[in-house]
Amino acid sequence: MNTTELQRIKQRYNIVGNSDDLNHALDVALQVAPTDLSVLIVGESGVGKEIIPRVIHDNSPRRRERYFAINCGSIPEGTIDSELFGHEKGAYTGAVGESEGYFGVANKGTIFLDEVGELPMATQARLLRVLETGEYIRVGGQEIRKTDVRIVAATNVNMRKAISEGRFREDLFYRLNTIPIQMPPLRERGNDILLLFRLFAMQMADKYHLPKITLTDNAKQLMLHYKWPGNVRQLKNITEQMSVLSEKREIDAEQLKHFIPDDPESTELATISQSGQHSYESEREALYKILYELRGSVANLRQDLNSMRKQLDEAHELNNMSTYRNQYLDTPASAMPALTPAGHPLAGYDGISPTQEAEAEEIKAEPESLNLNDLGRQMVEKALERNNGNRKKAAQELGISDRTLYRRIKQYGLDKKEY
């Protein structure tokens, strides 16, 4: 490890810290820079992974060519292929012209793919082809194009777990992971925490003409023992807050606790091991779970609604049957309309036999003794008898549809009865 070269790099890129893990990451970046090997940078969010690809590009033979840093997680899935590989005119709605895409524009240069673990599977297949052959096809095109780019990727997810869950291609992982670089989390960098604090405090004092804040010994110990889930980014934010909001310019532990969360849950972070693995708990997984539960709730609501609608339909049918019963079964024979013309041999016959009249009297006298099924069966049966088995006319009398009447006939076992 060339100490002089490391110090030069730190000064050029304003890198603060002397931890062994940080120095090792920078040393690997300098060693791999002259080559065209793919590099995969692994580290938690906020550790400063974006510095490494810049160091690699600026110390490589491609340093005079173009450099692009692309956050794969911020580009919508529907347009990411077009952003990376370009598109032909009319390839999709809104494609009014041609586009080279990053791989076309960055030819001979370097592309940094941040959050590469968020790439869709289809885009991963395209990227694998570029890495293996240097070839790609624009969206909506057929012509095979060539590009010569250096790819440096970074991720804060457990790639091996993502592979096992089918969210990342294993062959692409090995192509990207030719040279792995591990960026250490802030909590493992020791006194670098205090060095970074002094840098951020000095920057705030110079920028806003404020007295510089300092830390007491007990505040320094609290700083060193805090887990820093947001890493360097969180440290910078807290330092800026204290610089503006704190009345005292010397911060002790009690004052510091007002700016650092003391909830253990808020300080927990998926710990990255030396192999670069951590728990793959992303916001997208939580959103999928919420949507799945919501879909189940909607399905249950739809089922309840259908059940209520069926009950209302049945109640309506029974109400129509009850009306029919009141009009015909409870009406005295003398009040019934004549069904045959005067002088006919059957004139005066109302179509109800003495047995049926007895049944009607029984229904009238003790309606509470019949359940709904018995009442419904009798309504259907009487209507069919009055209409000589004509189901359409019987349905019209009952005020129900032909299909409902047919279902009731089957239900009451009247389909085999002759009228």
CORJOPE-V813593 format. One line per field, one symbol per residue. phi: phi as a letter, one per 30 degrees, with the letter a starting at -180 (. if undefined). psi: psi as a letter, one per 40 degrees, with the letter a starting at -180 (. if undefined). A space follows every 10 residues. Layout:
# CORJOPE-V813593
phi=???
psi=???
This chain:
# CORJOPE-V813593
phi=.ddddddddd ddchcckbdd dddddddddd ddedccddbc cclddjdjdd ddddddddcc dcddcdbbcb cddcceedcd ddddciaddi dadjddbdbd idddddeicb cccdhddcdd dddddddddd ddbicabddi cbddccbbbc cccbaccddd ddddcicbdd ddeddddebd bccddddcch deddddeddd dddddddchc dddbcddddd ddedcddhdc hddddddddd dddccdddcc ccddddddcc dcdeddcdbd dddddicadc ccdddddedd dddddddddd dddddddddd dddddddddd dddddddcdc deddcdddcb ddideceidc icdedddddd dddddbdddc dddddddddd ddddddchid ddddddddib dedddddddd dcicdcdcb
psi=hhdddddddd ddefhhieid dddddddddd dedeieiihh hhiiheefde dddddddefi eedeaihhhh hdeehideed ddddeiiihe dihegeaihd iddddeheah hhgifdeehi dddddddddd ddeeiihihe iehhiiigih hhiiieigdd ddddefehhd ddddddfdhi hhhiideeeb eddddddddd dddddddefi hhiiiidddd ddddeidgde addddddddd dddddhdieh hadddddeeh hehddeeiih hhadefiihg gidddddddd dddddddddd dddddddddd dddddddddd ddddddddde hiddeiihei iieidehehe ehiddddddd dddddgdeeh iddddddddd ddddddffeh dddddddefi iddddddddd defedehi.
